[in-house]
Amino acid sequence: MSKGMGKNIKDFNKFKMNEDNLPIKEWLPSDFNFREYADNNMPMLAKKVLTNKDIDHVAHILEMLAKSYSGVPSHDEFVDYVLAEKFDKALMEADDVNRIAIWVYILFQINKVPITLREKYRHS
C-alpha cells in the first residue's frame, strides 16, 4: 500500500532528522508508544490492507502530530491540515495510507491532545 507515500516520507525524513530529540510536552506520557497506539486503534478492515510498514508510517504521522502540538513545525501540509482539523483538505493531501488511517489521527486528537491545544491549532 506504499503507493503515493514518497512525498510524505521525504517530508517526514526532513522532520525526523531535525526534530528527533525534541521532547513532547507533559500532556503525553513519556512511555507513550505511537506504534502500539496506531496498531490498537486501526479499524479491523484497515488492518487487512495495511502492511507493517504502513502501520509504522501511521505511527510516524502520530509522532509528527504530537511534536507539532508541542511547538515543532511539521513541514507537511497533510499534518498541518489534521492539526487545524480541516479533514476535507487533509484527505485531498493524503497518500493512500493516510486516507485509510485518518480515523486513527482523529481518535488521537480527541483522546490524547488537550482541548486547549486543539483549539489553538484549529484556528490556524
PAFI-581665 format. One record per residue (C-alpha): residue number from 1; residue in three letters; y, x, z. Coordinates in pm, 1 decimal, always signed. Layout:
+-----+------+----------+----------+----------+
: seq : type :    north :     east :       up :
+-----+------+----------+----------+----------+
: NUM :  ala :        Y :        X :        Z :
...
+-----+------+----------+----------+----------+
This chain:
+-----+------+----------+----------+----------+
: seq : type :    north :     east :       up :
+-----+------+----------+----------+----------+
:   1 :  met :     +0.0 :     +0.0 :     +0.0 :
:   2 :  ser :   +222.5 :   +306.6 :    -29.9 :
:   3 :  lys :   +390.1 :   +176.7 :   -347.4 :
:   4 :  gly :   +767.9 :   +177.0 :   -307.7 :
:   5 :  met :   +777.5 :   +390.4 :     +8.0 :
:   6 :  gly :   +930.3 :   +702.0 :   -150.0 :
:   7 :  lys :  +1295.8 :   +624.5 :    -76.8 :
:   8 :  asn :  +1236.4 :   +522.5 :   +285.6 :
:   9 :  ile :  +1008.1 :   +819.1 :   +358.4 :
:  10 :  lys :  +1268.4 :  +1060.7 :   +220.6 :
:  11 :  asp :  +1535.2 :   +895.6 :   +436.6 :
:  12 :  phe :  +1303.9 :   +899.0 :   +738.7 :
:  13 :  asn :  +1228.3 :  +1269.5 :   +694.2 :
:  14 :  lys :  +1602.9 :  +1341.9 :   +692.6 :
:  15 :  phe :  +1639.8 :  +1127.1 :  +1006.3 :
:  16 :  lys :  +1335.9 :  +1283.7 :  +1175.1 :
:  17 :  met :  +1441.1 :  +1644.2 :  +1110.5 :
:  18 :  asn :  +1785.1 :  +1590.9 :  +1262.4 :
:  19 :  glu :  +1716.2 :  +1342.6 :  +1538.0 :
:  20 :  asp :  +1363.4 :  +1405.1 :  +1666.4 :
:  21 :  asn :  +1456.9 :  +1534.4 :  +2010.4 :
:  22 :  leu :  +1732.1 :  +1290.6 :  +2097.0 :
:  23 :  pro :  +1646.5 :  +1066.3 :  +2391.8 :
:  24 :  ile :  +1612.1 :   +691.7 :  +2367.4 :
:  25 :  lys :  +1820.0 :   +533.9 :  +2641.4 :
:  26 :  glu :  +1665.8 :   +391.8 :  +2955.3 :
:  27 :  trp :  +1616.2 :    +43.9 :  +2807.9 :
:  28 :  leu :  +1283.3 :   +155.4 :  +2663.4 :
:  29 :  pro :  +1015.8 :   +309.2 :  +2889.5 :
:  30 :  ser :   +968.3 :   +682.5 :  +2835.9 :
:  31 :  asp :   +597.2 :   +633.1 :  +2770.5 :
:  32 :  phe :   +654.5 :   +363.1 :  +2505.9 :
:  33 :  asn :   +410.8 :   +411.0 :  +2216.5 :
:  34 :  phe :   +559.3 :   +295.0 :  +1884.9 :
:  35 :  arg :   +226.3 :   +326.7 :  +1700.4 :
:  36 :  glu :    +44.8 :   +116.5 :  +1957.6 :
:  37 :  tyr :   +322.3 :   -144.6 :  +1954.0 :
:  38 :  ala :   +308.1 :   -165.7 :  +1573.6 :
:  39 :  asp :    -70.0 :   -199.9 :  +1575.8 :
:  40 :  asn :    -80.5 :   -456.6 :  +1858.9 :
:  41 :  asn :   +191.0 :   -678.1 :  +1710.2 :
:  42 :  met :    +90.7 :   -667.9 :  +1345.0 :
:  43 :  pro :    -35.3 :  -1008.2 :  +1223.8 :
:  44 :  met :   -409.2 :  -1012.5 :  +1158.5 :
:  45 :  leu :   -373.7 :  -1079.4 :   +784.8 :
:  46 :  ala :   -132.8 :   -786.2 :   +753.2 :
:  47 :  lys :   -386.8 :   -556.1 :   +918.3 :
:  48 :  lys :   -628.7 :   -638.8 :   +638.4 :
:  49 :  val :   -399.0 :   -497.5 :   +369.0 :
:  50 :  leu :   -220.3 :   -215.5 :   +552.8 :
:  51 :  thr :   -370.5 :   +130.5 :   +593.0 :
:  52 :  asn :   -339.1 :   +354.1 :   +898.5 :
:  53 :  lys :    -71.0 :   +546.2 :   +711.7 :
:  54 :  asp :   +118.6 :   +220.6 :   +659.4 :
:  55 :  ile :    +97.3 :   +140.4 :  +1032.5 :
:  56 :  asp :   +231.9 :   +491.6 :  +1101.8 :
:  57 :  his :   +521.9 :   +409.7 :   +867.5 :
:  58 :  val :   +592.0 :    +91.8 :  +1068.2 :
:  59 :  ala :   +585.8 :   +294.8 :  +1390.6 :
:  60 :  his :   +840.0 :   +537.4 :  +1241.4 :
:  61 :  ile :  +1070.4 :   +249.4 :  +1148.5 :
:  62 :  leu :  +1039.5 :   +113.6 :  +1503.7 :
:  63 :  glu :  +1135.3 :   +455.2 :  +1637.1 :
:  64 :  met :  +1431.3 :   +469.5 :  +1397.5 :
:  65 :  leu :  +1543.4 :   +127.7 :  +1524.3 :
:  66 :  ala :  +1516.7 :   +240.1 :  +1886.5 :
:  67 :  lys :  +1711.1 :   +559.8 :  +1820.6 :
:  68 :  ser :  +1973.1 :   +369.3 :  +1623.2 :
:  69 :  tyr :  +2022.1 :   +129.7 :  +1914.1 :
:  70 :  ser :  +2074.3 :   +443.6 :  +2124.1 :
:  71 :  gly :  +2359.8 :   +557.4 :  +1900.7 :
:  72 :  val :  +2183.6 :   +771.2 :  +1639.3 :
:  73 :  pro :  +2277.3 :   +677.8 :  +1279.7 :
:  74 :  ser :  +1973.0 :   +569.2 :  +1081.1 :
:  75 :  his :  +2073.4 :   +689.9 :   +730.6 :
:  76 :  asp :  +1865.8 :   +397.8 :   +596.1 :
:  77 :  glu :  +2000.1 :    +70.5 :   +454.5 :
:  78 :  phe :  +1686.9 :   -123.9 :   +546.2 :
:  79 :  val :  +1712.4 :    -18.9 :   +911.5 :
:  80 :  asp :  +2085.6 :    -94.4 :   +916.3 :
:  81 :  tyr :  +2022.3 :   -448.2 :   +789.4 :
:  82 :  val :  +1749.7 :   -501.8 :  +1050.5 :
:  83 :  leu :  +1988.1 :   -375.5 :  +1320.8 :
:  84 :  ala :  +2250.8 :   -623.2 :  +1202.7 :
:  85 :  glu :  +1981.8 :   -896.1 :  +1192.3 :
:  86 :  lys :  +2057.6 :   -955.9 :   +824.6 :
:  87 :  phe :  +1694.7 :  -1008.3 :   +735.5 :
:  88 :  asp :  +1760.9 :  -1153.8 :   +391.9 :
:  89 :  lys :  +1931.5 :   -828.6 :   +290.1 :
:  90 :  ala :  +1670.6 :   -620.5 :   +473.6 :
:  91 :  leu :  +1396.9 :   -783.8 :   +269.1 :
:  92 :  met :  +1583.3 :   -700.2 :    -50.9 :
:  93 :  glu :  +1586.7 :   -329.6 :    +52.2 :
:  94 :  ala :  +1234.3 :   -326.0 :   +196.6 :
:  95 :  asp :   +938.9 :   -148.1 :    +45.8 :
:  96 :  asp :   +602.5 :   -327.2 :    +31.6 :
:  97 :  val :   +500.7 :   -218.6 :   +382.7 :
:  98 :  asn :   +828.2 :   -323.1 :   +543.6 :
:  99 :  arg :   +815.3 :   -663.9 :   +372.9 :
: 100 :  ile :   +481.6 :   -722.5 :   +542.1 :
: 101 :  ala :   +587.7 :   -568.6 :   +874.3 :
: 102 :  ile :   +929.4 :   -733.8 :   +912.9 :
: 103 :  trp :   +779.0 :   -961.8 :  +1176.0 :
: 104 :  val :   +697.6 :   -658.6 :  +1394.7 :
: 105 :  tyr :  +1059.5 :   -540.0 :  +1376.6 :
: 106 :  ile :  +1188.0 :   -883.8 :  +1472.1 :
: 107 :  leu :   +946.9 :   -901.0 :  +1767.9 :
: 108 :  phe :  +1058.0 :   -554.4 :  +1877.7 :
: 109 :  gln :  +1421.3 :   -660.8 :  +1874.5 :
: 110 :  ile :  +1358.7 :   -985.3 :  +2060.7 :
: 111 :  asn :  +1115.4 :   -847.5 :  +2319.4 :
: 112 :  lys :  +1231.2 :   -490.4 :  +2379.2 :
: 113 :  val :  +1600.0 :   -448.4 :  +2290.9 :
: 114 :  pro :  +1859.6 :   -573.0 :  +2543.2 :
: 115 :  ile :  +2064.2 :   -861.4 :  +2408.3 :
: 116 :  thr :  +2389.9 :   -671.3 :  +2465.5 :
: 117 :  leu :  +2275.4 :   -400.7 :  +2222.5 :
: 118 :  arg :  +2156.2 :   -655.3 :  +1970.1 :
: 119 :  glu :  +2490.7 :   -836.0 :  +1982.3 :
: 120 :  lys :  +2677.9 :   -510.0 :  +1930.7 :
: 121 :  tyr :  +2488.3 :   -437.1 :  +1607.9 :
: 122 :  arg :  +2468.6 :   -798.6 :  +1491.1 :
: 123 :  his :  +2838.2 :   -790.2 :  +1406.3 :
: 124 :  ser :  +2838.4 :   -461.2 :  +1220.6 :
+-----+------+----------+----------+----------+
